[in-house]
Amino acid sequence: MEMSRESASGLYCKISLTQHTKVIKTKKTEVAHNHHHHQKSNPTPPQVCEVLMFIGCRASFNESFNFKLGAELLDTASVSIQLTYAQPGYNKDQQAGRIVLGSFMFARGKGLDHWTEMVSKQKEQIQYWHAVSE
């Protein structure tokens, strides 16, 4: 998907907790600030924030979200992180990509690995880098 530098400034993430196929809870990040590579401002160090790259732009998100879910529900739950950009003048924002974290029923690869580690270390904050797919 092609995205202009202007649209990259309106990026945000929508995080949804799903049980089976029903969305239980949805949360949103703040809209990310657009930083062009040629700018020399004091950027947040990469180890502190997650950075998403789009056509020479960086959108940084440094937020955490918690969902409470009983242990008996973990196998039938998933978390979807949808990268979205606002489209002023339109009724609906446009999805730029998404990531799914969950059990083997919902996720594969890093999405499954991330979920498995979160479930096994519930008292810790677990961070992974994920490739966003359309």
Secondary structure in CASP SS format (residue, H / E / C, confidence):
PFRMAT SS
TARGET T0000
AUTHOR 0000-0000-0000
METHOD secondary structure of the structure
MODEL  1
M C 1.00
E C 1.00
M C 1.00
S C 1.00
R H 1.00
E H 1.00
S H 1.00
A H 1.00
S C 1.00
G C 1.00
L E 1.00
Y E 1.00
C E 1.00
K E 1.00
I E 1.00
S E 1.00
L E 1.00
T E 1.00
Q E 1.00
H C 1.00
T C 1.00
K E 1.00
V E 1.00
I E 1.00
K E 1.00
T E 1.00
K E 1.00
K E 1.00
T C 1.00
E C 1.00
V C 1.00
A C 1.00
H C 1.00
N E 1.00
H E 1.00
H E 1.00
H C 1.00
H C 1.00
Q C 1.00
K C 1.00
S C 1.00
N C 1.00
P C 1.00
T C 1.00
P C 1.00
P C 1.00
Q C 1.00
V C 1.00
C C 1.00
E E 1.00
V E 1.00
L E 1.00
M E 1.00
F E 1.00
I C 1.00
G C 1.00
C E 1.00
R E 1.00
A E 1.00
S E 1.00
F E 1.00
N C 1.00
E C 1.00
S C 1.00
F C 1.00
N C 1.00
F C 1.00
K C 1.00
L C 1.00
G C 1.00
A H 1.00
E H 1.00
L H 1.00
L H 1.00
D H 1.00
T H 1.00
A E 1.00
S E 1.00
V E 1.00
S E 1.00
I E 1.00
Q E 1.00
L E 1.00
T E 1.00
Y E 1.00
A C 1.00
Q C 1.00
P C 1.00
G C 1.00
Y C 1.00
N C 1.00
K C 1.00
D C 1.00
Q E 1.00
Q E 1.00
A E 1.00
G E 1.00
R E 1.00
I E 1.00
V E 1.00
L E 1.00
G E 1.00
S C 1.00
F C 1.00
M C 1.00
F C 1.00
A C 1.00
R C 1.00
G H 1.00
K H 1.00
G H 1.00
L H 1.00
D H 1.00
H H 1.00
W H 1.00
T H 1.00
E H 1.00
M H 1.00
V H 1.00
S H 1.00
K C 1.00
Q C 1.00
K C 1.00
E C 1.00
Q C 1.00
I C 1.00
Q C 1.00
Y C 1.00
W C 1.00
H C 1.00
A C 1.00
V C 1.00
S E 1.00
E C 1.00
END
